[in-house]
Amino acid sequence: MTGGKMKYLINDKEFSGAECAAAYITEAIDYDNLTALYQERLDTVYGEIDVCGYTKSASFALERADPAAFRRGVTDFKETMRPRLVSLFESMDIDNEEFCHGFIVVALAGYRC
């Protein structure tokens, strides 16, 4: 929307601007869901790996081999989530609906700055 900002409706709560909407989701997402998203990302990027003749997912291997590194990865993943969400929201068309990490996000006509 040229000359103004979009508003976003997330699970019946209204937010002015992509930053506010992204901040809400980033803070509201629970640790289990965040961990599942991180595991999915690891498995997508690294796939399955061979460990002493056994095939394991990358996320399983990292979590078991170095739990501290895995937890730090989850934290880092959360920190990088916000800018990715901002980009996603800013690219949405008015009245477009996205299902995003367990939240329904609708882009609405915004307000002028």
N, CA, C and O atoms as a DFTB+ gen file, in Angstrom:
452 C
 N C O
     1  1       0.851      -1.173       0.000
     2  2       0.000       0.000       0.000
     3  2       0.896       1.236       0.000
     4  3       1.632       1.454       0.963
     5  1       0.854       2.025      -1.025
     6  2       1.742       3.173      -1.168
     7  2       1.301       4.321      -0.265
     8  3       0.117       4.654      -0.202
     9  1       2.263       4.920       0.432
    10  2       1.993       6.091       1.251
    11  2       1.417       5.789       2.620
    12  3       1.094       6.723       3.353
    13  1       1.275       4.549       2.993
    14  2       0.718       4.212       4.295
    15  2       1.237       2.884       4.766
    16  3       2.063       2.250       4.110
    17  1       0.745       2.471       5.906
    18  2       1.155       1.184       6.460
    19  2      -0.039       0.255       6.485
    20  3      -1.188       0.679       6.612
    21  1       0.264      -1.010       6.360
    22  2      -0.771      -2.024       6.456
    23  2      -1.107      -2.264       7.919
    24  3      -0.289      -2.039       8.812
    25  1      -2.326      -2.723       8.140
    26  2      -2.714      -3.229       9.445
    27  2      -2.859      -4.735       9.282
    28  3      -3.133      -5.225       8.187
    29  1      -2.677      -5.454      10.360
    30  2      -2.749      -6.912      10.316
    31  2      -3.655      -7.398      11.427
    32  3      -3.584      -6.927      12.562
    33  1      -4.495      -8.334      11.087
    34  2      -5.367      -8.981      12.048
    35  2      -4.800     -10.371      12.294
    36  3      -4.702     -11.180      11.371
    37  1      -4.424     -10.647      13.542
    38  2      -3.846     -11.940      13.910
    39  2      -4.708     -12.544      15.000
    40  3      -4.758     -12.046      16.125
    41  1      -5.384     -13.622      14.648
    42  2      -6.275     -14.286      15.613
    43  2      -7.151     -13.271      16.349
    44  3      -7.245     -13.294      17.576
    45  1      -7.792     -12.380      15.584
    46  2      -8.744     -11.373      16.085
    47  2      -8.110     -10.219      16.855
    48  3      -8.828      -9.469      17.517
    49  1      -6.785     -10.049      16.790
    50  2      -6.118      -8.893      17.390
    51  2      -5.537      -8.062      16.256
    52  3      -4.936      -8.605      15.330
    53  1      -5.714      -6.749      16.324
    54  2      -5.252      -5.872      15.254
    55  2      -3.913      -5.229      15.600
    56  3      -3.693      -4.782      16.725
    57  1      -3.014      -5.191      14.594
    58  2      -1.686      -4.621      14.765
    59  2      -1.409      -3.636      13.634
    60  3      -1.723      -3.910      12.476
    61  1      -0.824      -2.496      13.971
    62  2      -0.472      -1.484      12.982
    63  2       0.965      -1.698      12.539
    64  3       1.898      -1.443      13.300
    65  1       1.141      -2.157      11.327
    66  2       2.470      -2.348      10.765
    67  2       3.004      -3.758      10.917
    68  3       2.663      -4.481      11.853
    69  1       3.852      -4.128       9.968
    70  2       4.431      -5.468       9.931
    71  2       5.331      -5.755      11.128
    72  3       5.365      -6.885      11.615
    73  1       6.065      -4.742      11.611
    74  2       6.949      -4.935      12.767
    75  2       6.169      -5.376      13.995
    76  3       6.570      -6.312      14.686
    77  1       5.055      -4.703      14.268
    78  2       4.246      -5.039      15.451
    79  2       3.650      -6.440      15.316
    80  3       3.623      -7.208      16.278
    81  1       3.177      -6.762      14.125
    82  2       2.592      -8.086      13.891
    83  2       3.643      -9.174      14.052
    84  3       3.384     -10.206      14.671
    85  1       4.825      -8.945      13.498
    86  2       5.914      -9.928      13.604
    87  2       6.373     -10.081      15.053
    88  3       6.661     -11.192      15.498
    89  1       6.441      -8.987      15.780
    90  2       6.842      -9.040      17.185
    91  2       5.846      -9.863      17.995
    92  3       6.237     -10.643      18.864
    93  1       4.570      -9.689      17.710
    94  2       3.542     -10.444      18.430
    95  2       3.720     -11.949      18.227
    96  3       3.721     -12.714      19.191
    97  1       3.869     -12.364      16.977
    98  2       4.007     -13.796      16.700
    99  2       5.301     -14.336      17.300
   100  3       5.311     -15.416      17.890
   101  1       6.383     -13.593      17.153
   102  2       7.675     -14.042      17.679
   103  2       7.616     -14.261      19.186
   104  3       8.199     -15.216      19.699
   105  1       6.917     -13.386      19.892
   106  2       6.828     -13.517      21.345
   107  2       5.764     -14.518      21.779
   108  3       5.891     -15.136      22.836
   109  1       4.720     -14.685      20.975
   110  2       3.603     -15.545      21.373
   111  2       3.833     -17.023      21.061
   112  3       3.186     -17.888      21.651
   113  1       4.734     -17.312      20.153
   114  2       4.955     -18.704      19.753
   115  2       5.546     -19.485      20.927
   116  3       6.476     -19.023      21.589
   117  1       4.999     -20.661      21.172
   118  2       5.490     -21.431      22.319
   119  2       6.774     -22.186      21.952
   120  3       7.077     -22.395      20.777
   121  1       7.511     -22.584      22.979
   122  2       8.821     -23.199      22.779
   123  2       8.729     -24.505      21.988
   124  3       9.589     -24.786      21.153
   125  1       7.702     -25.294      22.244
   126  2       7.555     -26.568      21.517
   127  2       7.355     -26.336      20.026
   128  3       7.957     -27.020      19.199
   129  1       6.502     -25.364      19.684
   130  2       6.270     -25.050      18.274
   131  2       7.534     -24.476      17.640
   132  3       7.874     -24.819      16.508
   133  1       8.227     -23.608      18.365
   134  2       9.477     -23.032      17.875
   135  2      10.519     -24.124      17.637
   136  3      11.218     -24.111      16.625
   137  1      10.617     -25.066      18.572
   138  2      11.554     -26.177      18.429
   139  2      11.215     -27.020      17.209
   140  3      12.110     -27.430      16.469
   141  1       9.937     -27.280      16.993
   142  2       9.509     -28.058      15.826
   143  2       9.859     -27.339      14.523
   144  3      10.272     -27.976      13.554
   145  1       9.698     -26.026      14.499
   146  2      10.059     -25.248      13.308
   147  2      11.565     -25.308      13.048
   148  3      12.001     -25.433      11.904
   149  1      12.354     -25.216      14.126
   150  2      13.806     -25.298      13.991
   151  2      14.230     -26.681      13.511
   152  3      15.102     -26.798      12.650
   153  1      13.623     -27.724      14.057
   154  2      13.925     -29.084      13.614
   155  2      13.605     -29.256      12.129
   156  3      14.370     -29.864      11.381
   157  1      12.474     -28.715      11.724
   158  2      12.086     -28.788      10.307
   159  2      13.110     -28.078       9.427
   160  3      13.473     -28.573       8.360
   161  1      13.573     -26.910       9.886
   162  2      14.575     -26.156       9.112
   163  2      15.879     -26.940       9.010
   164  3      16.455     -27.046       7.927
   165  1      16.351     -27.493      10.133
   166  2      17.584     -28.301      10.113
   167  2      17.446     -29.482       9.151
   168  3      18.341     -29.751       8.350
   169  1      16.320     -30.178       9.240
   170  2      16.118     -31.364       8.405
   171  2      15.990     -31.003       6.935
   172  3      16.400     -31.774       6.068
   173  1      15.422     -29.829       6.646
   174  2      15.310     -29.373       5.257
   175  2      16.682     -29.021       4.695
   176  3      17.004     -29.365       3.558
   177  1      17.476     -28.342       5.490
   178  2      18.799     -27.896       5.034
   179  2      19.795     -29.052       4.973
   180  3      20.526     -29.191       3.993
   181  1      19.827     -29.881       6.017
   182  2      20.861     -30.912       6.116
   183  2      20.374     -32.329       5.831
   184  3      21.186     -33.227       5.607
   185  1      19.057     -32.539       5.835
   186  2      18.508     -33.857       5.522
   187  2      18.877     -34.909       6.545
   188  3      19.009     -34.631       7.737
   189  1      19.038     -36.106       6.056
   190  2      19.422     -37.213       6.932
   191  2      20.929     -37.399       6.866
   192  3      21.568     -37.157       5.842
   193  1      21.472     -37.836       7.992
   194  2      22.912     -38.057       8.049
   195  2      23.190     -39.474       8.536
   196  3      22.364     -40.088       9.212
   197  1      24.352     -39.973       8.186
   198  2      24.763     -41.309       8.588
   199  2      25.653     -41.192       9.827
   200  3      26.672     -40.501       9.811
   201  1      25.254     -41.870      10.889
   202  2      26.028     -41.884      12.128
   203  2      26.330     -43.339      12.464
   204  3      25.461     -44.086      12.914
   205  1      27.570     -43.719      12.236
   206  2      28.005     -45.089      12.547
   207  2      27.084     -46.143      11.930
   208  3      26.746     -47.137      12.572
   209  1      26.690     -45.917      10.698
   210  2      25.851     -46.880       9.994
   211  2      24.361     -46.713      10.214
   212  3      23.567     -47.424       9.598
   213  1      23.961     -45.789      11.078
   214  2      22.542     -45.524      11.317
   215  2      22.168     -44.205      10.658
   216  3      22.925     -43.237      10.729
   217  1      21.020     -44.163      10.026
   218  2      20.549     -42.938       9.395
   219  2      19.630     -42.203      10.367
   220  3      18.657     -42.766      10.868
   221  1      19.952     -40.945      10.623
   222  2      19.180     -40.107      11.546
   223  2      18.935     -38.749      10.894
   224  3      19.698     -38.314      10.031
   225  1      17.868     -38.094      11.316
   226  2      17.633     -36.730      10.841
   227  2      18.690     -35.820      11.467
   228  3      19.202     -36.095      12.552
   229  1      19.000     -34.746      10.772
   230  2      20.003     -33.802      11.274
   231  2      19.584     -33.231      12.622
   232  3      20.416     -33.073      13.516
   233  1      18.298     -32.920      12.773
   234  2      17.836     -32.337      14.031
   235  2      17.986     -33.323      15.192
   236  3      18.395     -32.938      16.288
   237  1      17.658     -34.580      14.953
   238  2      17.798     -35.607      15.995
   239  2      19.267     -35.746      16.395
   240  3      19.599     -35.790      17.579
   241  1      20.136     -35.815      15.392
   242  2      21.565     -36.000      15.655
   243  2      22.140     -34.830      16.457
   244  3      22.867     -35.042      17.427
   245  1      21.820     -33.603      16.057
   246  2      22.346     -32.437      16.768
   247  2      21.791     -32.369      18.189
   248  3      22.534     -32.103      19.133
   249  1      20.505     -32.604      18.343
   250  2      19.894     -32.523      19.669
   251  2      20.488     -33.544      20.636
   252  3      20.659     -33.255      21.821
   253  1      20.804     -34.738      20.132
   254  2      21.370     -35.782      20.990
   255  2      22.873     -35.610      21.200
   256  3      23.382     -35.866      22.291
   257  1      23.582     -35.178      20.158
   258  2      25.037     -35.055      20.246
   259  2      25.472     -33.834      21.057
   260  3      26.452     -33.891      21.800
   261  1      24.732     -32.723      20.907
   262  2      25.119     -31.485      21.592
   263  2      23.869     -30.696      21.965
   264  3      23.500     -29.754      21.264
   265  1      23.221     -31.068      23.055
   266  2      21.974     -30.400      23.455
   267  2      22.116     -28.885      23.634
   268  3      21.190     -28.136      23.325
   269  1      23.266     -28.435      24.128
   270  2      23.471     -26.995      24.317
   271  2      23.491     -26.270      22.976
   272  3      22.895     -25.201      22.843
   273  1      24.165     -26.836      21.988
   274  2      24.207     -26.235      20.649
   275  2      22.809     -26.234      20.023
   276  3      22.428     -25.284      19.339
   277  1      22.060     -27.294      20.261
   278  2      20.701     -27.364      19.731
   279  2      19.838     -26.261      20.343
   280  3      19.127     -25.565      19.618
   281  1      19.889     -26.094      21.658
   282  2      19.095     -25.047      22.326
   283  2      19.508     -23.657      21.850
   284  3      18.659     -22.787      21.660
   285  1      20.808     -23.448      21.659
   286  2      21.285     -22.154      21.143
   287  2      20.768     -21.934      19.726
   288  3      20.423     -20.812      19.354
   289  1      20.715     -22.997      18.943
   290  2      20.164     -22.903      17.591
   291  2      18.703     -22.504      17.598
   292  3      18.270     -21.720      16.753
   293  1      17.934     -23.037      18.546
   294  2      16.519     -22.658      18.673
   295  2      16.416     -21.166      18.987
   296  3      15.591     -20.461      18.406
   297  1      17.249     -20.693      19.901
   298  2      17.253     -19.272      20.262
   299  2      17.636     -18.399      19.072
   300  3      16.986     -17.387      18.808
   301  1      18.681     -18.784      18.360
   302  2      19.105     -18.034      17.168
   303  2      18.006     -18.036      16.109
   304  3      17.774     -17.022      15.450
   305  1      17.333     -19.168      15.945
   306  2      16.251     -19.284      14.975
   307  2      15.133     -18.303      15.311
   308  3      14.579     -17.661      14.419
   309  1      14.801     -18.185      16.596
   310  2      13.754     -17.248      17.019
   311  2      14.160     -15.815      16.694
   312  3      13.332     -15.023      16.242
   313  1      15.429     -15.476      16.920
   314  2      15.909     -14.124      16.645
   315  2      15.843     -13.773      15.160
   316  3      15.625     -12.614      14.808
   317  1      16.029     -14.756      14.295
   318  2      15.979     -14.492      12.853
   319  2      14.555     -14.575      12.297
   320  3      14.309     -14.197      11.152
   321  1      13.626     -15.070      13.108
   322  2      12.252     -15.221      12.652
   323  2      11.576     -13.873      12.393
   324  3      10.847     -13.719      11.413
   325  1      11.814     -12.915      13.260
   326  2      11.125     -11.625      13.168
   327  2      11.338     -10.914      11.834
   328  3      10.359     -10.518      11.203
   329  1      12.595     -10.736      11.375
   330  2      12.763     -10.059      10.083
   331  2      12.143     -10.834       8.914
   332  3      11.661     -10.233       7.954
   333  1      12.156     -12.174       9.000
   334  2      11.519     -12.967       7.938
   335  2      10.012     -12.761       7.937
   336  3       9.393     -12.691       6.875
   337  1       9.419     -12.664       9.125
   338  2       7.976     -12.414       9.211
   339  2       7.630     -11.022       8.697
   340  3       6.628     -10.850       8.003
   341  1       8.451     -10.026       9.032
   342  2       8.216      -8.661       8.539
   343  2       8.186      -8.665       7.010
   344  3       7.292      -8.079       6.400
   345  1       9.159      -9.324       6.399
   346  2       9.200      -9.399       4.926
   347  2       7.962     -10.086       4.370
   348  3       7.383      -9.627       3.385
   349  1       7.558     -11.177       4.992
   350  2       6.357     -11.892       4.551
   351  2       5.138     -10.998       4.643
   352  3       4.363     -10.906       3.691
   353  1       4.957     -10.335       5.780
   354  2       3.778      -9.502       5.978
   355  2       3.758      -8.316       5.020
   356  3       2.708      -7.960       4.485
   357  1       4.918      -7.707       4.807
   358  2       4.979      -6.560       3.899
   359  2       4.675      -6.941       2.456
   360  3       4.292      -6.087       1.656
   361  1       4.843      -8.209       2.121
   362  2       4.564      -8.651       0.753
   363  2       3.113      -9.093       0.561
   364  3       2.710      -9.413      -0.557
   365  1       2.329      -9.114       1.635
   366  2       0.938      -9.549       1.546
   367  2       0.076      -8.492       0.864
   368  3       0.303      -7.294       1.037
   369  1      -0.908      -8.933       0.094
   370  2      -1.895      -8.044      -0.501
   371  2      -3.030      -7.820       0.487
   372  3      -3.266      -8.646       1.369
   373  1      -3.724      -6.709       0.340
   374  2      -4.858      -6.405       1.208
   375  2      -5.879      -7.530       1.141
   376  3      -6.173      -8.051       0.065
   377  1      -6.410      -7.895       2.284
   378  2      -7.398      -8.964       2.469
   379  2      -6.839     -10.356       2.200
   380  3      -7.590     -11.331       2.156
   381  1      -5.525     -10.453       2.019
   382  2      -4.894     -11.757       1.868
   383  2      -4.777     -12.394       3.248
   384  3      -4.543     -11.707       4.242
   385  1      -4.941     -13.707       3.296
   386  2      -4.862     -14.430       4.561
   387  2      -3.737     -15.449       4.479
   388  3      -3.617     -16.168       3.487
   389  1      -2.923     -15.512       5.507
   390  2      -1.817     -16.472       5.593
   391  2      -1.937     -17.241       6.902
   392  3      -2.296     -16.671       7.932
   393  1      -1.639     -18.530       6.860
   394  2      -1.514     -19.303       8.087
   395  2      -0.030     -19.342       8.394
   396  3       0.754     -19.903       7.629
   397  1       0.354     -18.751       9.507
   398  2       1.770     -18.532       9.803
   399  2       2.105     -19.010      11.206
   400  3       1.735     -18.366      12.188
   401  1       2.803     -20.135      11.307
   402  2       3.271     -20.665      12.592
   403  2       2.146     -20.817      13.620
   404  3       2.329     -20.540      14.805
   405  1       0.990     -21.260      13.147
   406  2      -0.142     -21.480      14.036
   407  2      -1.040     -20.269      14.228
   408  3      -1.980     -20.321      15.021
   409  1      -0.774     -19.193      13.526
   410  2      -1.565     -17.969      13.629
   411  2      -2.185     -17.648      12.272
   412  3      -1.549     -17.832      11.234
   413  1      -3.416     -17.172      12.281
   414  2      -4.061     -16.709      11.052
   415  2      -3.808     -15.213      10.947
   416  3      -4.182     -14.448      11.836
   417  1      -3.171     -14.799       9.853
   418  2      -2.804     -13.403       9.650
   419  2      -3.550     -12.876       8.428
   420  3      -3.485     -13.467       7.350
   421  1      -4.260     -11.757       8.605
   422  2      -4.983     -11.120       7.504
   423  2      -4.430      -9.714       7.346
   424  3      -4.332      -8.970       8.322
   425  1      -4.067      -9.342       6.113
   426  2      -3.593      -7.987       5.829
   427  2      -4.804      -7.107       5.541
   428  3      -5.668      -7.462       4.739
   429  1      -4.856      -5.962       6.203
   430  2      -5.969      -5.034       6.050
   431  2      -5.449      -3.708       5.511
   432  3      -4.262      -3.399       5.618
   433  1      -6.367      -2.923       4.923
   434  2      -5.995      -1.578       4.484
   435  2      -5.448      -0.841       5.696
   436  3      -5.979      -0.964       6.800
   437  1      -4.403      -0.089       5.489
   438  2      -3.699       0.536       6.606
   439  2      -4.100       1.961       6.867
   440  3      -5.204       2.396       6.541
   441  1      -3.188       2.662       7.453
   442  2      -3.373       4.052       7.814
   443  2      -2.246       4.849       7.168
   444  3      -1.176       4.310       6.885
   445  1      -2.491       6.114       6.943
   446  2      -1.474       6.969       6.333
   447  2      -0.554       7.530       7.410
   448  3      -0.989       7.847       8.517
   449  1       0.732       7.646       7.064
   450  2       1.720       8.180       8.026
   451  2       1.658       9.692       8.055
   452  3       2.408      10.327       8.797
